[in-house]
Amino acid sequence: MLGKTDAIATVGVKNLAAARQFYEEKLGLEPAPTDEPSVLVYRSGKSSILVYQSEYAGSNEATAITWAVPDVESEVRALKDRGVAFEHYDFPNTSRVGDVHVSGKRHNAWMKDPDGNILSIVNS
């Protein structure tokens, strides 16, 4: 069954060149081989991210990909140094310290790719 199979995060984009620049240069993901001309594949830890061309890109208003990191604040600083802008949301029982949303022990930060897909980092 699927519970023993690795899953692949899948994100639709309108412009593959802009997506390539963002995912490689801004996020620092390494491309993986693909034979499909309208698909980019990236390795992220033990996971894969499939970025494909779609007319529906950016229409999801929920988080598409989340990375669990040891230190959200340092990751935010590193990504900001690469030009990544962070989103700010109002959630109950959550405060914001700079670009990081804090709720108890959970620290989250959200950003968008060039097509508006919502991406997140959270403390592991």
One Martini backbone bead per residue (centre of mass of N, CA, C, O) as a GRO file, in nm:
protein
  124
    1MET     BB    1   0.103   0.032   0.003
    2LEU     BB    2   0.146   0.376   0.041
    3GLY     BB    3   0.283   0.385   0.334
    4LYS     BB    4   0.569   0.259   0.184
    5THR     BB    5   0.579   0.518   0.000
    6ASP     BB    6   0.710   0.764  -0.153
    7ALA     BB    7   0.661   1.103  -0.178
    8ILE     BB    8   0.567   1.378  -0.403
    9ALA     BB    9   0.601   1.691  -0.447
   10THR     BB   10   0.357   1.911  -0.620
   11VAL     BB   11   0.413   2.191  -0.855
   12GLY     BB   12   0.262   2.451  -1.015
   13VAL     BB   13   0.365   2.637  -1.313
   14LYS     BB   14   0.406   2.883  -1.565
   15ASN     BB   15   0.733   2.940  -1.527
   16LEU     BB   16   1.016   2.759  -1.551
   17ALA     BB   17   1.243   2.971  -1.534
   18ALA     BB   18   1.149   3.107  -1.270
   19ALA     BB   19   1.144   2.847  -1.104
   20ARG     BB   20   1.437   2.769  -1.133
   21GLN     BB   21   1.555   3.018  -0.998
   22PHE     BB   22   1.413   2.987  -0.726
   23TYR     BB   23   1.478   2.684  -0.645
   24GLU     BB   24   1.791   2.717  -0.689
   25GLU     BB   25   1.884   3.015  -0.596
   26LYS     BB   26   1.700   3.064  -0.341
   27LEU     BB   27   1.670   2.757  -0.210
   28GLY     BB   28   1.903   2.541  -0.310
   29LEU     BB   29   1.821   2.334  -0.514
   30GLU     BB   30   1.873   2.023  -0.668
   31PRO     BB   31   1.878   1.887  -0.959
   32ALA     BB   32   1.714   1.637  -1.138
   33PRO     BB   33   1.656   1.412  -1.354
   34THR     BB   34   1.482   1.467  -1.678
   35ASP     BB   35   1.275   1.402  -1.980
   36GLU     BB   36   1.090   1.642  -1.927
   37PRO     BB   37   1.031   1.965  -2.056
   38SER     BB   38   0.782   2.045  -1.825
   39VAL     BB   39   1.000   1.944  -1.597
   40LEU     BB   40   1.099   1.961  -1.256
   41VAL     BB   41   1.356   1.817  -1.044
   42TYR     BB   42   1.401   1.775  -0.685
   43ARG     BB   43   1.610   1.756  -0.416
   44SER     BB   44   1.504   1.690  -0.059
   45GLY     BB   45   1.671   1.501   0.079
   46LYS     BB   46   1.452   1.218   0.060
   47SER     BB   47   1.308   1.399  -0.137
   48SER     BB   48   1.074   1.517  -0.384
   49ILE     BB   49   1.031   1.771  -0.644
   50LEU     BB   50   0.764   1.858  -0.861
   51VAL     BB   51   0.785   2.077  -1.142
   52TYR     BB   52   0.511   2.207  -1.333
   53GLN     BB   53   0.332   2.290  -1.603
   54SER     BB   54   0.048   2.525  -1.541
   55GLU     BB   55  -0.257   2.696  -1.564
   56TYR     BB   56  -0.307   2.653  -1.225
   57ALA     BB   57  -0.107   2.820  -1.104
   58GLY     BB   58  -0.147   2.950  -0.777
   59SER     BB   59  -0.453   2.845  -0.678
   60ASN     BB   60  -0.344   2.765  -0.410
   61GLU     BB   61  -0.425   2.864  -0.057
   62ALA     BB   62  -0.217   2.654   0.036
   63THR     BB   63   0.016   2.457   0.144
   64ALA     BB   64   0.254   2.271  -0.056
   65ILE     BB   65   0.531   2.310   0.113
   66THR     BB   66   0.736   2.149   0.375
   67TRP     BB   67   1.007   2.231   0.592
   68ALA     BB   68   1.213   2.072   0.826
   69VAL     BB   69   1.394   2.261   1.070
   70PRO     BB   70   1.606   2.346   1.329
   71ASP     BB   71   1.622   2.676   1.227
   72VAL     BB   72   1.417   2.913   1.128
   73GLU     BB   73   1.565   3.184   1.165
   74SER     BB   74   1.821   3.112   0.996
   75GLU     BB   75   1.669   3.041   0.737
   76VAL     BB   76   1.542   3.314   0.692
   77ARG     BB   77   1.803   3.475   0.667
   78ALA     BB   78   1.919   3.317   0.423
   79LEU     BB   79   1.677   3.370   0.231
   80LYS     BB   80   1.683   3.680   0.243
   81ASP     BB   81   1.974   3.698   0.120
   82ARG     BB   82   1.829   3.572  -0.161
   83GLY     BB   83   1.532   3.735  -0.180
   84VAL     BB   84   1.324   3.632   0.015
   85ALA     BB   85   0.987   3.657   0.084
   86PHE     BB   86   0.756   3.703   0.351
   87GLU     BB   87   0.476   3.599   0.510
   88HIS     BB   88   0.176   3.729   0.677
   89TYR     BB   89  -0.021   3.606   0.951
   90ASP     BB   90  -0.339   3.557   1.121
   91PHE     BB   91  -0.330   3.376   1.422
   92PRO     BB   92  -0.428   3.211   1.670
   93ASN     BB   93  -0.202   3.204   1.923
   94THR     BB   94  -0.005   3.405   1.753
   95SER     BB   95   0.313   3.524   1.697
   96ARG     BB   96   0.547   3.775   1.577
   97VAL     BB   97   0.898   3.740   1.473
   98GLY     BB   98   0.907   3.900   1.226
   99ASP     BB   99   0.879   3.619   1.003
  100VAL     BB  100   0.796   3.456   1.263
  101HIS     BB  101   0.577   3.217   1.375
  102VAL     BB  102   0.447   3.183   1.714
  103SER     BB  103   0.345   2.861   1.879
  104GLY     BB  104   0.501   2.802   2.117
  105LYS     BB  105   0.725   2.569   1.980
  106ARG     BB  106   0.626   2.679   1.714
  107HIS     BB  107   0.796   2.753   1.401
  108ASN     BB  108   0.701   2.973   1.130
  109ALA     BB  109   0.736   3.011   0.765
  110TRP     BB  110   0.631   3.205   0.476
  111MET     BB  111   0.623   3.159   0.117
  112LYS     BB  112   0.663   3.245  -0.234
  113ASP     BB  113   0.651   3.179  -0.541
  114PRO     BB  114   0.618   3.321  -0.853
  115ASP     BB  115   0.303   3.183  -0.853
  116GLY     BB  116   0.201   3.163  -0.532
  117ASN     BB  117   0.313   2.936  -0.390
  118ILE     BB  118   0.304   2.786  -0.080
  119LEU     BB  119   0.569   2.799   0.156
  120SER     BB  120   0.739   2.611   0.427
  121ILE     BB  121   0.875   2.655   0.757
  122VAL     BB  122   0.971   2.428   1.027
  123ASN     BB  123   1.028   2.302   1.316
  124SER     BB  124   1.181   1.982   1.416
   0.00000   0.00000   0.00000
